[in-house]
Amino acid sequence: MKTRETTVKVLAFLLLVCICLVMILPLYIMLSTALKTKQEMFLVPPTWIPNEIVWHNFVDAMKSKPFGRYFTNTTMFSVFGTFGEVLVSSVVAYGFSRYKGIGRNAVFMILLSTMMIPYPVIMIPQFVLFKTLGWTNTYLPLLIPSLFGSAYIIFLLRQFFNTLPMDLFEAARLDGCSEFRTYWNIALPLCQPAIASAAIFGFMWRWNEYLQPLIYLNSDTKYTLSIALASFRSMYSVVPWNLLMAASLVAVLPPVLLFFLAQKYFVQGIVVSGLK
């Protein structure tokens, strides 16, 4: 039995290693291309390891377009949008968890059903609405919808709020806490792992978002990183893939670093919220 268990564990480990290598391969190809010269990019067959490592490609890529401004725009959009979405979603999730009323479950199911509506269905009506309000070429169409919460984050936080013992809320009520103070001083501090998970989901989605900024932003000074990288190809007759890959690697660093720094809270939030 021990031999069989050891064999199964070794095979499982080897399978996971193979899967990890497959997942890492695109990132390695990006890094390898980013360090190549212009001539080496078009060699057939392609080289896996650059013959000459050109670190200056990263500097040239950052100077080819005002990426500093694009980083600022993307950071503002991601941070403020995520903050508003998580805050509003936590209030709604707290209400769904704490209050018992007629039709509560039906309303919650209707809320969850909105996740099945694809964005292209509401894209045109939303654009007409924001254009009528005069919000095109501003960040308002990207930030204001965040203040109405997210069905997925509401579901995630509600699952966590349901695990909190009712004795805490009853004790707070006996001590004279208002409902808002109970939410702010007791419920929110206890659900930090779930909030961290929701914030990571929201930040990564906004950092990589392409379609909505493309629809509403017309000025080059307001572009986000995703649009800047997509427009990179139109600047040259022959696409400098080494510069494009270098810029893409720099653009992907912030969400990767955020995930690694908050990995403990992310995993803990997934476990305690019942999504394991």
N, C-alpha and C positions, 0 to 999 in steps of 0.2 A: 504493500500500500504506500509506504514512504517513497519507494522508487517511482511509482506511478505519479504521486503528487509532485515529486521533484521534476519529473519529465514534463508534466503539464505546465508547471510554473516556468520552466526554461523555454518551452515552446511559446507560451503566452508572452514572455519577455521579448523573445526574438521577433514575434509578430508585432509587438508594440514598437520595437526599434525600427522595423521596416516601415511601419506606418509613419513614424516620426521623420524618417529620412525622406519619404515621399512628400510630406508636408513641408519640410525645410528646403527641398530642391528648388522651388520657384524663388525663394529668398536668396539662395546661393547664386542662382543664375542672374538675379538682379545685381547682386554685389559684384560678381565676376564681370558682368557687362559694364558696370559703372567704373571699373578700374582699367578698362581696356583703352587702347588708342583707337583713333578713327579707322586706321587701316586694318587693325586686328578684328574689328567688329564684324567685318564682312568676309572673313576667311571661311572657306569650305573645305573640310568640316570645321565647325566652330571649336575653339579651344576652351576647355573647362577651367584652366588656370591661366591667367594673363601672362604673356611672355614679358611684358613690361608694365609694371603697376604705376598707374597715373593717378595719384591722389588729388592732383589739381583739378580733376574733372568736377569734384564737388564744389570747388570755388567758382569755376566757370559756370556751373549750373545755377548757383545762387545769384551770380551777377547777370545772367542772361535775362532775368525778369525780376521785378521787385518782390522777391519772395518774403522779405521781412514784413512788408505790408500785408501780404496774403496770410502769413502766419498770424498776424495780429487780428485780421478779420475773422479767420477761422476760429481762433481762440475765443474771441468775444462771442461769436455765434454759438460755439459749443458750450462755454461756461455759463453764460446767462440763460441760454435755452434749457440746459440741463437743470440748473438751479430752480428755475420757475416750474419746470415740469415735475421735478421730484417733490418740491414743496406742496404744490397743489394736489398732486396724486396722493401724498401722505395724508392730507386732510380728508380727501374723499375716502381713502381706504380706512381711515380711523372711523369715519361715520358708518361705513358699511359693516365694520366689525363690532362697533359698540352699540349701535341702536337697533332695536328689534321693532319692526313695524310691518304692517300689511303691505305686501307687494315688494318687500326688500329684495328677496331672492330673484323675483322676476326682473326688477330693474337692473340687478347685478348681471343677470344673464344677457339682457339687452346690451349692457355696456360691453360685456365680453364679445358679443356677436359683432361689434364694430371692428374687431381685429380681423375679421374675415373679409372686410371690404377692401379691395385693392386700391392703392392710391390713384391709378389712372382713372378710376370711376369718378372721383371727386376733384380731379385735377382741374378740369375746365371750369366747373362752377366756382371753385375756389379762386381761380385766376380772375374770372369776371368780377367776383365780389371785391377782391383786393384792388383791381384796376379801377373799379368804380369809386372806391375809397381814396384813390390816389396814392396807394402804398407801393406801387411798382418802383423798382430801382432803389428800394430801401430794405432794411433788415426787419421791418415790422411783419411782413408775411411769414418770415422765418421764426420770429420770436413770439408773436402774439398767440398763435395756436398752442404753444407750449404751456401757456397759462391756463389751458383747459384740461391739463393732465393727459395721461396716457393710460389706456385700458390695460396694457400689459403690466405697467408699473403699479397701477392700482391693485391688480390681482396679486402681484408679488407681495406688496406691503400688507394687503388684507390678510394673506395667509400667515404672515408673521404676527400681526396684531391678534389674530385668533389664538395664538399660542400663549399670550400673556395671561397670567392668572387674574381673575376678576377681583380677588382680594386686594390687589394693589389699587384698583380704581375705587373700590368701596372705602378703603382706608383714606385715600385722598379726598373723597367726598366728605367723610367724617371730620377731616381736618379743615374743611372749609374751602377746598380748592374749587375753582370754577372749571367748567368743562374744557375751556381753552388751556388753562394752566395745567390741567391733568394731561392733556395731549402734549403740551410743549415740554413740561418738566418731568413727566414720567414715561409716556409712550415713546416719544422720539428718542430720548437717550438710550432706551432699551433696544431699539431696532436699528442701531447704527450699522450692523453688518448688512441688513437688508437694504438700507438706504445706500450703503456703499456699492452694493451690487447694482441697484437701480441707476445710480449715478454713472457707474462704469458703462452700463448698457447705453444710457442716453448720450454720454460723451462720445463714445466710439461711433455710434450711429451718426451723430451730427458731424463729427470730424471727417467722416468718409462720405457724407451726403453730397450728391452731385446734381440730382434732378431738380430739386426745389431752388437752390441758388441759381441754376442755369435758367430757370423760368423767370425768376423775379429780378435778377440783377443784370443790369445792362452796362454799367460803368466798370472799366478795367480796375479802377482804384478800389472797388468794393468786392472784387472777386474773392472767392475762397480758394484754398489749395487745390481742391478737386477740379475746379474749372481751370485754374492756372496750368495744371498738369495736362489737362485735355487740350488746351490751346497751345501747348508747347510745340506740338507737331506742325502747326500752321505757320510757325515762324521760319521754317527752313524748307528748302526744296528737297533736300535729303535729310531725313530725320536723324539727328545725332542721338542714337539710342544710348550711348554711354552717358551723355548729359541728362537725358530723360530718366534713366535708371538711378543716377546719382540724386537727382531732385526727388524722385519717388522714395528713395531710402530715407532721405532727410525728413520727408513729410510723414512717413510712417513711424518715426521714432517716438514722438510724444504719446500716442495711444499705447504703444508697446511698453514704454517705461511706466505709464500709469497703471497698466495691467499688472506688471511685475511688482510694483510698489504696493498695490492694493490687493494682491492676490489672496492674502490670508483672509481679508474681510469679504472678498468676492466669494470664495469657496464656502466660508462660514454662512454667508447670507443665502447662498443657494441651498445649503443643507437645512437651515432652520426655517426657511420659508416653505418647505414642503415640495420643492421642485426637483429633489434628487431622484 
